[in-house]
Amino acid sequence: MSKVVIIMGSKADLDWANQISKLLDHFEISNVSRIASAHKVPLKCYELIKAYEKENVVFITIAGMSNALSGFTDAQTHCPVIACPPYSDKFGGGDLFSSVRMPSGVAPLTVLSPENAALAAAKILGLNNPQIQSKITEYQNKKRVELEEADQALQS
C-alpha cells in the first residue's frame, strides 16, 4: 500500500499539512496527518513512527523554528523522511538551518514547498506503483502545458 504520513510539530502547521495533503489526494495517495512534537512529546512521536513504519510509508515532517522533528523521525525509521519546514519571515530564514544541518547517519530530505514535498513523496512511492507514475506524468505534462500557454500569451 502507498501511504504518506504527515507529522506536524504543532497545530500551527495544519495549513502547511493541508497543502501537502491536497496534492497527495490528487495523486490518489492515502495520507494521514498527526501532531507529535519531538521536543514536547518524544515518546508519542516515537510510537507513531514505529506504528506507521510497519506499512512502509513515506513520512513528511513539518516543524519550524527548531526542527528536531525531521531528524528525530529519520533516525527512528528505515522509511524515507521528507522535511518540509514552513518558512518564517520572523527569523529571516535562519530557522531553516535546523532542517538542513543534520548529524551523520540522519538524512531527511529537505523540500521547502508543500507542493514539491508531496511530489517528492509521490515519486518515491511511484517507484513501485505504475498508477502513481501515471498520475505524476499527467501532473508534469499539465505543468508543461501551463508554461507553454503562458509563453504563448506573451507572444499575443
C-alpha positions in Angstrom: 0.0 0.0 0.0 1.2 3.5 -0.8 0.8 5.9 2.1 2.2 9.2 3.3 2.2 10.1 7.0 2.5 13.9 7.7 3.7 14.6 11.2 3.4 18.2 12.4 5.2 19.7 15.3 2.0 21.6 16.3 -1.4 22.6 15.2 0.1 25.8 13.8 1.4 23.7 10.9 -2.0 22.5 9.8 -2.3 24.8 6.8 1.1 23.6 5.5 -0.1 19.9 6.0 -3.3 20.6 4.2 -1.4 22.0 1.2 0.6 18.7 1.1 -2.4 16.6 1.6 -4.3 18.3 -1.3 -1.7 17.2 -3.9 -1.4 13.7 -2.4 -5.2 13.4 -2.8 -4.8 14.5 -6.4 -2.3 11.6 -6.9 -4.8 9.3 -5.1 -2.2 8.6 -2.4 -3.5 7.7 1.0 -2.3 10.1 3.7 -2.8 10.9 7.3 -1.8 13.9 9.4 -0.8 13.7 13.0 0.6 16.1 15.6 3.6 15.0 17.7 6.4 17.3 18.8 9.9 15.7 19.1 10.6 18.3 21.8 7.4 18.1 23.8 6.1 14.5 23.4 9.1 12.4 22.1 7.7 9.1 23.3 4.4 9.7 21.5 6.3 10.8 18.4 8.4 7.6 18.6 5.3 5.4 19.0 3.7 7.0 15.9 6.8 6.5 13.8 7.1 2.8 14.8 3.4 2.1 14.3 3.3 3.6 10.8 6.7 2.4 9.5 5.2 -1.2 9.5 3.3 0.0 6.4 6.5 1.1 4.6 5.2 4.7 4.4 6.9 8.0 3.4 7.0 10.4 6.3 6.7 14.2 5.7 7.6 16.2 8.7 6.5 19.8 9.3 8.2 21.8 12.0 9.6 25.3 12.1 11.8 27.3 14.4 13.8 24.4 15.8 13.1 21.4 13.7 14.1 18.4 15.8 11.1 16.5 14.4 12.6 15.7 11.0 15.9 14.4 12.3 14.2 12.5 15.1 11.8 10.9 12.7 14.6 9.9 10.3 16.8 8.5 13.0 14.0 6.2 14.2 12.9 4.6 10.9 14.0 2.9 7.7 11.3 4.7 5.8 12.1 7.9 3.7 11.6 11.2 5.5 11.0 14.5 3.8 11.3 17.6 6.0 9.0 20.4 4.8 9.6 23.3 7.3 7.4 26.3 6.9 9.4 29.4 6.1 9.1 32.2 8.7 9.9 35.9 7.9 10.1 36.4 11.6 13.6 34.7 11.6 14.7 35.8 8.2 15.0 32.2 7.1 17.5 31.4 9.8 15.1 28.8 11.2 15.7 26.7 8.1 19.2 25.8 9.3 17.8 23.3 11.8 16.3 21.4 8.9 19.3 21.4 6.6 22.1 20.7 9.1 21.8 17.1 10.4 24.3 14.8 12.1 25.9 11.9 10.3 23.6 9.0 9.7 20.5 11.2 9.8 19.3 12.1 6.3 15.8 13.6 5.9 15.4 15.2 2.5 14.5 18.9 2.8 11.9 20.3 0.4 10.6 23.8 1.2 7.5 23.8 -0.9 4.5 21.8 0.3 3.5 21.0 -3.3 7.0 19.8 -4.1 7.2 17.8 -0.8 4.0 15.9 -1.9 5.5 15.4 -5.4 8.7 14.0 -4.0 6.8 11.6 -1.8 4.7 10.6 -4.8 7.9 9.9 -6.8 9.3 7.7 -4.1 6.0 5.7 -3.8 5.7 5.7 -7.6 8.9 3.7 -8.0 6.8 0.5 -7.4 3.4 1.8 -8.4 2.5 2.3 -12.1 -0.7 4.2 -11.2 1.2 6.8 -9.2 3.8 7.0 -12.0 1.0 7.7 -14.5 -0.5 10.5 -12.3 2.9 12.1 -11.9 3.4 12.1 -15.7 0.0 13.7 -16.1 0.8 16.3 -13.5 4.2 17.1 -15.1 2.6 17.4 -18.5 0.0 19.7 -17.2 2.7 22.0 -15.7 4.5 22.0 -19.1 1.3 22.9 -20.9 0.7 25.8 -18.4 4.1 27.1 -19.1 3.7 26.9 -22.9 0.4 28.6 -22.7 1.9 31.4 -20.5 4.6 31.9 -23.1 2.1 31.9 -26.0 0.1 34.5 -24.2 3.1 36.8 -24.0 3.6 36.5 -27.8 0.0 37.5 -28.5 
